[in-house]
Amino acid sequence: MTAVLGAGAHPGPRTSRCAAPDVGGEMAWIPGGVFRMGSERHYAEEGPVHRVRVDGFWMDRAPVTNRQFAAFVRATGYRTVAEQVPDPALYPGADPQMLKAGSIVFRAPGPVGLRAAGSWWRFVPGACWRRPDGGDKINDDLLDHPVVQVAYPDAAAYAAWAGRSLPTEAEWEFAARGGLDGKEYAWGDEYMPGGQRMARTWEGDFPMMGAVAAAYGTAPVGRYPANGYGLLDMIGNVWEWTDDSWAARHSSDPVKACCIPTNPRVSDDAGSYDRQQPEVRIPRRVLKGGSHLCAPNYCRRYRPAARHAQMIDSATTHIGFRCVVRTGTPGQAPAGGVG
């Protein structure tokens, strides 16, 4: 995934008298504790495995939906990054014809090989959260699907409006594991236990559609089983923004238990720049959870330990988010949120 040449500086949400309604019941308490973060069995950026401690917190049970994001936009008049014409200064050497409001859209490929990524993604003027593929507006059938085409500033603006925050990578991964420390998936060590599909991932071999008509695309939140903490769609459906700057590797495991980091956060924007594009100085954040485009034969990132770098201006048809609240107690859900 590369920078979206349809993104620009975002305006903060305009002041509004419309307060966010109370949906505390839509959050789950995550008890906190020590866990082994990362994996050394898959991709290099997931290692090394290291112990981390996180305090308890509340987390949205599901990714933010189109219905919820629409309430935010109605209340604030917010315009997402993809809905704005980008600042040419941010994209030196960019084709002026590409500097339009819009975003990156996945299009189902035909019978092509795994190296033909250029045929899977394209910049589409007009694509945004209202029109994820640049065509018709979302309809009532999609209101309970995760919102997509949201860049990092859009997710952060929504969280601030709701009185919440975006999770750190450590918080997100701890929550996704659902209490199953060290397991491969959020539900155990089998991808499809007993043949049951546990998350919205690519059906069949990627990128071939095969005989399955609905091989990809988002699903309504809650179609698949919750994990041990009652969280839905932590794996698959959409990648989710975290608040951590990207780093190519995790920190090493501390030698002594007394040195286990508590509530770690990576905040090095300069260190997160893409070295393959030195002229583009746009910070990257960590995405977690995989999406409906992950498949066993291609992108096996439908696991809690999996992580991916994304420029903060970039929105696509398979990236969403959820929020956390770091105050409160297990017995009292936080107020504020969206309806």
C-alpha positions in Angstrom: 0.0 0.0 0.0 1.3 3.4 -0.9 0.4 7.0 -0.1 -3.0 8.1 -1.4 -2.5 11.0 -3.8 -5.9 12.3 -3.0 -5.2 13.3 0.6 -4.5 16.6 2.2 -4.4 18.4 5.5 -7.6 17.7 7.4 -9.8 20.2 9.2 -10.7 19.4 12.8 -14.4 18.8 13.5 -16.3 22.0 13.7 -17.7 23.0 17.0 -21.2 21.6 17.4 -23.9 21.7 20.0 -24.8 18.1 19.2 -23.3 16.0 21.8 -22.3 12.4 21.3 -25.0 10.1 22.8 -24.2 7.5 25.5 -23.5 4.1 24.2 -21.4 2.7 27.0 -22.9 -0.7 26.5 -21.1 -0.9 23.2 -17.8 -1.1 24.9 -16.1 -4.1 26.6 -13.8 -4.0 29.6 -10.3 -5.4 28.8 -8.8 -6.4 32.1 -5.2 -5.7 31.3 -2.2 -7.8 32.3 1.1 -9.1 31.0 1.3 -10.9 27.6 3.8 -12.0 25.0 3.5 -9.4 22.2 4.5 -10.3 18.6 5.4 -13.5 16.7 8.5 -15.0 15.3 6.7 -17.5 13.0 5.5 -15.3 10.2 6.7 -11.9 9.1 9.9 -10.2 10.2 8.2 -7.1 11.4 6.3 -9.0 14.0 9.3 -9.9 16.1 10.8 -10.3 18.5 8.3 -11.7 20.9 8.5 -9.6 24.0 6.6 -9.3 27.3 4.4 -6.2 27.7 2.1 -5.0 30.5 -1.1 -3.1 29.8 -3.5 -1.6 32.3 -7.2 -2.3 32.0 -9.2 -0.2 29.6 -12.5 -0.1 27.7 -12.7 -0.9 24.0 -15.4 -0.6 21.3 -16.9 -4.1 20.8 -16.9 -3.6 17.1 -15.2 -1.4 14.5 -16.9 2.0 14.0 -19.7 1.5 11.5 -21.0 3.7 8.6 -24.0 4.5 10.8 -21.8 5.7 13.6 -19.5 7.7 11.4 -22.4 9.3 9.7 -23.7 10.5 13.1 -20.3 12.1 13.7 -20.3 13.9 10.3 -23.9 15.2 10.8 -23.0 16.5 14.3 -19.7 18.2 13.2 -19.7 18.9 9.5 -16.4 17.0 9.3 -14.8 16.4 5.9 -12.5 13.4 5.6 -9.0 13.6 4.1 -10.2 11.8 1.0 -12.9 14.4 0.4 -10.3 17.2 0.1 -7.9 18.3 -2.7 -4.4 17.5 -1.5 -1.6 20.0 -0.9 0.9 19.6 -3.8 3.7 20.5 -1.4 3.2 17.2 0.4 3.7 15.2 -2.8 6.8 16.4 -4.6 6.9 15.2 -8.2 3.3 14.0 -8.2 1.3 14.0 -11.4 -1.0 17.1 -11.1 -3.8 15.0 -12.6 -3.6 12.8 -9.5 -3.9 15.6 -7.1 -7.6 15.4 -6.7 -10.0 14.5 -3.9 -10.4 10.7 -3.9 -8.9 7.6 -2.5 -7.5 4.1 -3.3 -10.0 1.4 -4.3 -9.5 -2.4 -4.5 -10.9 -3.9 -7.7 -11.4 -7.6 -8.0 -8.6 -8.9 -10.3 -9.1 -11.4 -13.0 -6.8 -14.5 -13.5 -3.5 -12.7 -12.7 -0.5 -13.7 -10.6 0.4 -12.6 -7.1 2.9 -10.1 -8.4 0.3 -8.0 -10.3 -0.6 -5.7 -7.4 -0.9 -2.8 -9.8 -4.0 -4.4 -11.2 -5.6 -4.7 -7.8 -5.5 -1.1 -6.6 -6.2 2.2 -8.3 -6.7 5.8 -7.3 -10.4 6.8 -7.9 -11.4 10.5 -7.8 -14.5 10.9 -5.6 -13.9 7.7 -3.6 -14.5 8.4 0.1 -16.4 7.0 3.1 -19.7 7.9 1.5 -18.7 6.3 -1.8 -16.1 3.7 -0.9 -15.6 2.6 -4.5 -16.1 6.1 -6.0 -19.6 5.2 -7.3 -22.9 5.1 -5.6 -23.4 6.3 -2.0 -23.6 3.7 0.7 -27.1 2.5 1.2 -29.1 1.2 4.2 -27.7 -2.3 3.7 -24.2 -1.0 4.5 -25.0 1.1 7.6 -23.8 -1.7 9.9 -20.6 -2.4 8.0 -17.4 -1.0 9.2 -16.7 2.5 7.8 -13.8 2.5 5.3 -11.9 5.1 3.4 -10.9 6.8 6.6 -7.3 8.1 7.0 -5.6 8.3 10.4 -6.6 12.0 11.0 -10.3 11.0 10.3 -10.2 8.2 12.9 -8.5 10.5 15.4 -11.0 13.2 14.9 -13.9 10.8 15.4 -12.3 9.5 18.6 -11.8 13.0 20.0 -15.5 13.8 19.3 -16.6 10.7 21.0 -14.4 11.4 24.1 -12.3 8.4 23.3 -8.8 7.6 21.9 -7.3 5.3 19.3 -5.7 2.2 20.9 -1.9 1.7 21.1 -0.6 -1.2 19.3 0.0 -3.1 22.6 -3.5 -2.4 23.8 -5.0 -3.5 20.5 -3.0 -6.8 20.4 -3.7 -7.6 24.0 -7.4 -7.1 23.4 -7.4 -9.1 20.2 -5.9 -12.1 21.9 -8.9 -12.3 24.1 -7.0 -13.9 27.0 -5.3 -16.5 24.8 -1.7 -15.5 25.3 0.7 -16.9 22.7 -2.0 -18.4 20.4 -1.8 -18.0 16.7 -5.3 -16.6 16.2 -7.8 -14.7 18.4 -9.7 -18.0 18.9 -6.9 -20.5 19.2 -4.3 -22.2 17.0 -6.5 -23.4 14.1 -7.4 -21.1 11.3 -10.8 -22.7 10.7 -11.6 -24.9 13.7 -13.9 -27.7 12.7 -14.2 -26.1 9.2 -15.8 -23.0 10.7 -14.9 -19.6 9.3 -14.1 -17.4 12.3 -13.4 -14.0 10.5 -14.2 -12.1 7.3 -11.2 -13.1 5.2 -10.7 -13.8 1.5 -12.6 -16.9 0.4 -10.6 -19.0 -1.9 -7.1 -18.4 -3.3 -6.0 -14.8 -3.6 -6.3 -13.1 -6.1 -8.6 -15.6 -7.9 -12.3 -15.2 -7.3 -12.8 -18.9 -7.9 -16.4 -20.2 -7.6 -17.2 -17.9 -4.7 -19.2 -14.8 -5.8 -18.7 -12.9 -2.5 -15.0 -13.6 -2.1 -14.2 -10.2 -0.7 -15.7 -7.1 0.7 -16.7 -6.0 4.2 -19.3 -7.8 6.3 -21.8 -6.4 8.8 -20.1 -6.2 12.2 -20.8 -9.1 14.4 -21.3 -11.8 11.7 -18.5 -13.9 13.2 -17.9 -15.1 16.8 -16.6 -12.7 19.4 -13.3 -13.4 21.1 -12.8 -14.1 24.8 -13.3 -10.4 25.7 -16.5 -10.1 23.8 -14.9 -8.2 20.9 -16.1 -8.6 17.4 -14.1 -8.5 14.1 -10.7 -7.9 15.7 -9.5 -10.2 13.0 -10.4 -9.7 9.3 -13.1 -7.5 7.9 -11.0 -4.3 8.0 -7.5 -3.3 9.1 -7.7 -1.0 12.1 -5.7 2.2 12.9 -3.7 2.3 16.1 -2.0 5.4 17.6 1.6 4.0 17.4 4.2 5.2 14.9 5.5 2.5 12.7 8.8 0.8 13.7 10.2 -2.0 11.6 10.7 -4.3 14.6 9.6 -4.6 18.2 11.8 -3.9 21.2 13.7 -6.9 22.6 12.2 -8.8 25.5 13.5 -7.5 28.9 15.9 -9.8 30.8 14.3 -9.1 34.1 10.5 -9.2 34.9 10.9 -5.9 36.7 11.8 -4.2 33.4 8.7 -5.3 31.5 7.3 -2.1 29.8 3.9 -0.9 31.0 1.5 0.7 28.5 4.3 1.2 25.8 3.7 3.7 23.0 5.8 4.4 20.0 5.7 8.1 19.0 8.5 8.6 16.6 7.0 10.1 13.5 10.3 10.8 11.8 11.5 7.3 12.4 8.3 6.0 10.7 8.9 7.6 7.3 9.1 5.2 4.3 12.7 4.8 3.4 11.8 3.7 -0.1 10.2 7.1 -0.7 12.6 9.5 0.9 11.1 12.5 -0.8 7.7 11.8 0.9 7.9 12.8 4.5 4.6 11.6 5.8 4.4 9.7 9.1 3.2 6.1 9.2 1.0 4.4 11.8 0.6 0.8 12.7 -2.5 -1.1 11.3 -3.6 -4.3 13.0 -6.0 -7.2 12.4 -5.9 -8.0 8.7 -8.9 -7.6 6.4 -11.2 -9.2 4.0 -8.3 -9.3 1.5 -6.1 -11.6 3.7 -5.8 -15.1 2.5 -3.8 -18.2 3.5 -1.9 -18.3 0.1 -0.9 -14.6 0.2 -1.3 -12.3 3.2 -1.5 -14.3 6.4 -2.0 -11.2 8.6 -5.4 -12.3 10.1 -3.7 -12.8 13.4 -3.3 -10.6 16.6 0.5 -10.3 16.1 0.3 -9.2 12.5 1.0 -5.5 11.8 1.3 -3.3 8.8 2.6 0.3 8.1 0.2 2.9 6.6 0.9 6.5 5.8 -1.5 8.7 7.9 -3.0 10.3 4.8 -3.9 7.0 3.2 -7.4 5.6 3.1 -8.6 2.5 1.3 -11.5 0.2 1.0 -10.2 -2.2 3.7 -9.1 0.1 6.6 -11.3 1.2 9.5 -10.8 1.7 13.3 -12.3 1.4 16.8 -11.7 3.4 19.9 -10.7 2.9 23.6 -11.3 4.7 26.9 -8.6 4.4 29.5 -10.6 5.6 32.5 -13.4 4.0 34.4 -13.8 0.6 36.2 -14.9 -2.9 35.1 -18.3 -2.4 36.5 -19.1 1.0 35.0 -19.0 1.5 31.2 -17.9 4.9 30.1 -20.3 7.5 28.9 -20.1 9.1 25.5 -19.9 7.6 22.0 -22.0 7.4 19.0 -25.4 6.1 18.0 
